[in-house]
Amino acid sequence: MITEIAVTGIPVTDIPRARAFYEGVLGLKFTRESAGGKGVEYDIGAGTLGIGSYPGWDPSPQGTCVALEVDDLDAEMSRLKARGAKIHLEIMDTPVCRFAMICDPDGNKIMIHKRKS
């Protein structure tokens, strides 16, 4: 029986460039290095987001997307735009949430998400 998501992983081609984005633009706090320097992890709440550059694990703009929950979607999107984040999709409303999408330097999609009450 599956009990939780342990790590969500995002493939990248260049760890230093990816760290500059995930730490410098998104503002994630480095938690640990993994796989002998081929991966980096960020603990976020009860979950972990990992980025890695492993043989056979290639970035894709059509790949898996992670949704990062924020307190204030409008403020966060303004902050990300000011830091030069590439916007893939402007803010959208759904019955259960509001979200937008940005891209990392490899074209991976990252959803910036806010649940509705």
Secondary structure, DSSP 8 states (H G I E B T S, - for coil): -------EEEE-S-HHHHHIIIIIIS-----EEEGGGTEEEEEETTEEEEEE--TT----TTS--EEEE-S-HHHHHHHHHHTT-EEEEEEEE-SSEEEEEEE-TT--EEEEEEE--
